Amino acid sequence: DQNAVPTGLQLTVMDPVFRDRPNERLDALRAAEPVHHDTMLSRYVLTRAADIGKLLNNRRHSVGRNNAAPGSFADIVFSNTDIGDEPSMLLRDDPDHKRLRSLVTQAFNARAIEAMRGHIAEIADALLDAVADTPEFDLIEAFASPLPIIVIAEMLGVDPADRADFRRWSQGTSQAFSPVKTPEVVAALRANNNCLNDYFGRVVAERRAAPRADLISAMVAAENDGDRLSDREIVTMCNLLLVAGNVTTTDLIGNCVYALMCHPAELAKLRARPELMPAAVEETLRYDPPVTQSLRTVVTDTEIGGVAIPAGSSVQPMLMAGAHDPALHADPHVFAIERADKTHFAFGGGAHFCLGAPLSKAEAEIALTRLLARRPALQLADRPVERNNAPSFNGLKALWVRG
């Protein structure tokens, strides 16, 4: 039925329409049922900007699994996410969340990011040197994927010799947020998690004995009224920085290049005025964000947009839908880098606003500036563009370019 309200797996990357043209599904849902009770996956789905903003900014809603009703979407998704480990900051409520965040912020701050800017450009140039004589290459594989992994590995203090392992383990965790996990997926997640935990456990112990000028040493040293991060908390934080920060920045870089290639007038504008790069990155975050959805559990009976939602229910704000709501933006499906208002929800909101947002934006701006400077004739190669199949994440599997 063409007029049926999209629901269940139609609102996940398992659905080819949702994966390749998500706004078709999200616009239809917003028009029919902006607060939609998805009984198949036991969640309430939000597609209006006003509802999404309100939900994200309400500190009373929970991100922890302990408040999720048995069988609810959050309960199912998080049952195998933090395998054999304490939950990361991403899945903790206050006061735990506030405590961890304030300690981690001491290490992962604007100064640490600013200090990396010149080095990010060097990393970008080294990756572009490697394909300098290659007429056609996969931008994701050669550039967008390795760049953020090298950046965070260097910030954390990972030995360059371990980088290949590091990249493999971090990519092996992309199915963490899937609501449908086969035993094979669970086993692979556990194996990758164990490798990362063992690796970071060793590095934390080394830094306690002999601190260096890196992020892990800074987390070891972070202190708030006598309170410090435990080894296990630092290891969990390293995993979070790695998983949350890498996949998303890769997708941001890939999505931005793809949007520019598909909109030659916008690309021409950016080539003529490179100072518009931050605006181009910001518009990509609105137009084609790396993270499509977030998740909250309501801890008390709640009402959203006239719909009664019982305590313990999962509420899923579709972040992309919020930024494409015609009530928020007059022409939401147009990619316009000089758009005056670029309000979006790509980094979530409220207490859980993404800690890595400034680093991700800096990496994308610097990487794309170097790419366009080095490849002035860059264009899409004549190959199909395929999207990734990673739940909650939105990016390209491959993006072949030439010129």
ABEGO torsion letter per residue (X at the ends): XAABBBBEAAABAABAAAAABAAAAAAAAAAABABBBBAAAGBBBBABAAAAAAAAABAABBABAAABBBGBAAAAAAAAABBGBBBBAAABBOAAAAAAAAAAAAABBAAAAAAAAAAAAAAAAAAAAAAAABABBBAAAAAAAAAAAAAAAAAAGBBAAAAAAAAAAAAAAAAAABABBBAAAAAAAAAAAAAAAAAAAAAAAAAAABBBBBAAAAAAABBBGGBBBBAAAAAAAAAAAAAAAAAAAAAAAAAAAAAAAABAAAAAAAAABAAAAAAAAAAAAAABBABABBBBBBABBBBBGGBBBBBGBBBBBBAAAAAABAAABABAABBBAABABABBAAAEBEAABBAAAAAAAAAAAAAAAAAAAABAABBBBBBBBBBBBBBGBBBBABBBBBX
